[in-house]
Protein backbone atom coordinates (compact mmCIF):
# COMPACT_ATOMS: atom_id res chain seq x y z
CA UNK A 1 0.00 0.00 0.00
CA UNK A 2 1.40 3.39 -0.88
CA UNK A 3 -1.36 5.91 -0.28
CA UNK A 4 -4.23 6.74 2.06
CA UNK A 5 -7.09 9.23 1.76
CA UNK A 6 -8.57 10.81 4.89
CA UNK A 7 -11.68 12.90 5.39
CA UNK A 8 -10.97 15.71 7.87
CA UNK A 9 -12.84 18.60 9.47
CA UNK A 10 -10.02 21.16 9.15
CA UNK A 11 -7.69 20.58 6.23
CA UNK A 12 -5.02 23.10 7.22
CA UNK A 13 -4.84 21.72 10.78
CA UNK A 14 -4.49 18.16 9.50
CA UNK A 15 -1.77 19.14 7.05
CA UNK A 16 0.20 20.78 9.88
CA UNK A 17 -0.29 17.67 12.05
CA UNK A 18 0.97 15.19 9.43
CA UNK A 19 3.88 17.45 8.48
CA UNK A 20 4.90 17.83 12.13
CA UNK A 21 4.59 14.25 13.33
CA UNK A 22 5.37 12.23 10.20
CA UNK A 23 7.47 14.49 7.98
CA UNK A 24 4.95 14.80 5.16
CA UNK A 25 5.24 17.69 2.73
CA UNK A 26 2.14 19.10 1.04
CA UNK A 27 2.03 19.76 -2.67
CA UNK A 28 1.85 23.54 -3.20
CA UNK A 29 -1.65 23.58 -4.69
CA UNK A 30 -4.83 21.59 -4.01
CA UNK A 31 -6.29 19.34 -6.67
CA UNK A 32 -9.30 20.53 -8.62
CA UNK A 33 -11.63 18.88 -6.06
CA UNK A 34 -9.91 20.70 -3.16
CA UNK A 35 -8.07 17.63 -1.86
CA UNK A 36 -4.51 18.29 -0.72
CA UNK A 37 -1.85 15.67 -1.41
CA UNK A 38 1.07 15.18 0.95
CA UNK A 39 4.15 13.01 0.38
CA UNK A 40 6.79 11.58 2.69
CA UNK A 41 10.40 10.60 2.00
CA UNK A 42 9.42 6.95 1.44
CA UNK A 43 7.05 7.92 -1.37
CA UNK A 44 3.84 7.43 0.60
CA UNK A 45 1.02 9.77 -0.45
CA UNK A 46 -1.62 11.08 1.91
CA UNK A 47 -4.74 12.74 0.51
CA UNK A 48 -6.49 15.14 2.89
CA UNK A 49 -10.04 16.09 1.95
CA UNK A 50 -12.18 18.41 4.04
CA UNK A 51 -15.77 17.45 4.85
CA UNK A 52 -18.48 19.19 6.86
CA UNK A 53 -20.01 16.14 8.54
CA UNK A 54 -18.37 14.39 11.53
CA UNK A 55 -15.94 11.57 10.88
CA UNK A 56 -17.43 8.34 12.30
CA UNK A 57 -15.26 5.23 12.41
CA UNK A 58 -15.54 1.77 13.94
CA UNK A 59 -13.50 1.37 17.14
CA UNK A 60 -10.98 -1.01 15.57
CA UNK A 61 -10.03 1.36 12.73
CA UNK A 62 -6.46 2.61 12.81
CA UNK A 63 -3.44 2.98 10.58
CA UNK A 64 0.22 3.08 11.42
CA UNK A 65 3.84 3.42 10.66
CA UNK A 66 6.74 1.22 11.71
CA UNK A 67 9.70 2.48 13.68
CA UNK A 68 13.30 1.30 13.32
CA UNK A 69 13.90 0.57 17.01
CA UNK A 70 11.97 0.23 20.29
CA UNK A 71 13.66 3.40 21.51
CA UNK A 72 12.33 5.29 18.48
CA UNK A 73 8.80 4.35 19.58
CA UNK A 74 9.49 5.34 23.17
CA UNK A 75 10.88 8.71 22.04
CA UNK A 76 7.88 9.26 19.78
CA UNK A 77 5.56 8.46 22.70
CA UNK A 78 7.40 11.05 24.79
CA UNK A 79 6.83 13.63 22.08
CA UNK A 80 3.12 12.75 21.85
CA UNK A 81 2.80 13.01 25.64
CA UNK A 82 4.68 16.31 25.77
CA UNK A 83 2.32 17.72 23.13
CA UNK A 84 -0.65 16.45 25.18
CA UNK A 85 -2.13 14.34 22.40
CA UNK A 86 -4.54 11.62 23.46
CA UNK A 87 -2.77 8.29 23.85
CA UNK A 88 -5.18 5.42 23.21
CA UNK A 89 -2.87 2.48 23.94
CA UNK A 90 0.73 1.83 24.91
CA UNK A 91 2.65 -1.45 24.77
CA UNK A 92 6.28 -2.00 25.78
CA UNK A 93 7.12 -5.69 25.51
CA UNK A 94 10.39 -7.38 24.48
CA UNK A 95 9.03 -8.20 21.00
CA UNK A 96 6.53 -5.37 20.52
CA UNK A 97 6.63 -1.66 21.34
CA UNK A 98 3.71 0.48 20.21
CA UNK A 99 1.93 3.73 20.92
CA UNK A 100 -1.51 4.50 19.54
CA UNK A 101 -2.73 8.08 19.66
CA UNK A 102 -5.38 10.27 18.04
CA UNK A 103 -4.96 12.85 15.31
CA UNK A 104 -7.07 16.06 15.40
CA UNK A 105 -10.07 14.27 13.80
CA UNK A 106 -9.93 11.27 16.13
CA UNK A 107 -8.19 8.86 13.76
CA UNK A 108 -6.07 6.40 15.73
CA UNK A 109 -2.50 6.20 14.50
CA UNK A 110 -0.04 3.57 15.66
CA UNK A 111 3.72 3.95 15.70
CA UNK A 112 5.23 0.57 16.48
CA UNK A 113 8.21 -1.71 16.35
CA UNK A 114 8.53 -5.46 16.29
CA UNK A 115 11.44 -7.62 15.22
CA UNK A 116 11.48 -8.85 11.64
CA UNK A 117 10.69 -12.53 11.37
VEXGUKOL-83554 format. One record per residue (C-alpha): x, y, z; residue number from 1; residue in three letters. Coordinates in Angstrom, 1 decimal. Layout:
N
DODO        X        Y        Z   num   residuo
DODO        X        Y        Z   NUM       Ala
...
This chain:
117
DODO        X        Y        Z   num   residuo
DODO      0.0      0.0      0.0     1       Unk
DODO      1.4      3.4     -0.9     2       Unk
DODO     -1.4      5.9     -0.3     3       Unk
DODO     -4.2      6.7      2.1     4       Unk
DODO     -7.1      9.2      1.8     5       Unk
DODO     -8.6     10.8      4.9     6       Unk
DODO    -11.7     12.9      5.4     7       Unk
DODO    -11.0     15.7      7.9     8       Unk
DODO    -12.8     18.6      9.5     9       Unk
DODO    -10.0     21.2      9.2    10       Unk
DODO     -7.7     20.6      6.2    11       Unk
DODO     -5.0     23.1      7.2    12       Unk
DODO     -4.8     21.7     10.8    13       Unk
DODO     -4.5     18.2      9.5    14       Unk
DODO     -1.8     19.1      7.0    15       Unk
DODO      0.2     20.8      9.9    16       Unk
DODO     -0.3     17.7     12.0    17       Unk
DODO      1.0     15.2      9.4    18       Unk
DODO      3.9     17.5      8.5    19       Unk
DODO      4.9     17.8     12.1    20       Unk
DODO      4.6     14.2     13.3    21       Unk
DODO      5.4     12.2     10.2    22       Unk
DODO      7.5     14.5      8.0    23       Unk
DODO      4.9     14.8      5.2    24       Unk
DODO      5.2     17.7      2.7    25       Unk
DODO      2.1     19.1      1.0    26       Unk
DODO      2.0     19.8     -2.7    27       Unk
DODO      1.8     23.5     -3.2    28       Unk
DODO     -1.6     23.6     -4.7    29       Unk
DODO     -4.8     21.6     -4.0    30       Unk
DODO     -6.3     19.3     -6.7    31       Unk
DODO     -9.3     20.5     -8.6    32       Unk
DODO    -11.6     18.9     -6.1    33       Unk
DODO     -9.9     20.7     -3.2    34       Unk
DODO     -8.1     17.6     -1.9    35       Unk
DODO     -4.5     18.3     -0.7    36       Unk
DODO     -1.9     15.7     -1.4    37       Unk
DODO      1.1     15.2      1.0    38       Unk
DODO      4.2     13.0      0.4    39       Unk
DODO      6.8     11.6      2.7    40       Unk
DODO     10.4     10.6      2.0    41       Unk
DODO      9.4      6.9      1.4    42       Unk
DODO      7.0      7.9     -1.4    43       Unk
DODO      3.8      7.4      0.6    44       Unk
DODO      1.0      9.8     -0.5    45       Unk
DODO     -1.6     11.1      1.9    46       Unk
DODO     -4.7     12.7      0.5    47       Unk
DODO     -6.5     15.1      2.9    48       Unk
DODO    -10.0     16.1      2.0    49       Unk
DODO    -12.2     18.4      4.0    50       Unk
DODO    -15.8     17.5      4.9    51       Unk
DODO    -18.5     19.2      6.9    52       Unk
DODO    -20.0     16.1      8.5    53       Unk
DODO    -18.4     14.4     11.5    54       Unk
DODO    -15.9     11.6     10.9    55       Unk
DODO    -17.4      8.3     12.3    56       Unk
DODO    -15.3      5.2     12.4    57       Unk
DODO    -15.5      1.8     13.9    58       Unk
DODO    -13.5      1.4     17.1    59       Unk
DODO    -11.0     -1.0     15.6    60       Unk
DODO    -10.0      1.4     12.7    61       Unk
DODO     -6.5      2.6     12.8    62       Unk
DODO     -3.4      3.0     10.6    63       Unk
DODO      0.2      3.1     11.4    64       Unk
DODO      3.8      3.4     10.7    65       Unk
DODO      6.7      1.2     11.7    66       Unk
DODO      9.7      2.5     13.7    67       Unk
DODO     13.3      1.3     13.3    68       Unk
DODO     13.9      0.6     17.0    69       Unk
DODO     12.0      0.2     20.3    70       Unk
DODO     13.7      3.4     21.5    71       Unk
DODO     12.3      5.3     18.5    72       Unk
DODO      8.8      4.4     19.6    73       Unk
DODO      9.5      5.3     23.2    74       Unk
DODO     10.9      8.7     22.0    75       Unk
DODO      7.9      9.3     19.8    76       Unk
DODO      5.6      8.5     22.7    77       Unk
DODO      7.4     11.0     24.8    78       Unk
DODO      6.8     13.6     22.1    79       Unk
DODO      3.1     12.8     21.8    80       Unk
DODO      2.8     13.0     25.6    81       Unk
DODO      4.7     16.3     25.8    82       Unk
DODO      2.3     17.7     23.1    83       Unk
DODO     -0.6     16.5     25.2    84       Unk
DODO     -2.1     14.3     22.4    85       Unk
DODO     -4.5     11.6     23.5    86       Unk
DODO     -2.8      8.3     23.9    87       Unk
DODO     -5.2      5.4     23.2    88       Unk
DODO     -2.9      2.5     23.9    89       Unk
DODO      0.7      1.8     24.9    90       Unk
DODO      2.6     -1.5     24.8    91       Unk
DODO      6.3     -2.0     25.8    92       Unk
DODO      7.1     -5.7     25.5    93       Unk
DODO     10.4     -7.4     24.5    94       Unk
DODO      9.0     -8.2     21.0    95       Unk
DODO      6.5     -5.4     20.5    96       Unk
DODO      6.6     -1.7     21.3    97       Unk
DODO      3.7      0.5     20.2    98       Unk
DODO      1.9      3.7     20.9    99       Unk
DODO     -1.5      4.5     19.5   100       Unk
DODO     -2.7      8.1     19.7   101       Unk
DODO     -5.4     10.3     18.0   102       Unk
DODO     -5.0     12.9     15.3   103       Unk
DODO     -7.1     16.1     15.4   104       Unk
DODO    -10.1     14.3     13.8   105       Unk
DODO     -9.9     11.3     16.1   106       Unk
DODO     -8.2      8.9     13.8   107       Unk
DODO     -6.1      6.4     15.7   108       Unk
DODO     -2.5      6.2     14.5   109       Unk
DODO      0.0      3.6     15.7   110       Unk
DODO      3.7      3.9     15.7   111       Unk
DODO      5.2      0.6     16.5   112       Unk
DODO      8.2     -1.7     16.3   113       Unk
DODO      8.5     -5.5     16.3   114       Unk
DODO     11.4     -7.6     15.2   115       Unk
DODO     11.5     -8.8     11.6   116       Unk
DODO     10.7    -12.5     11.4   117       Unk
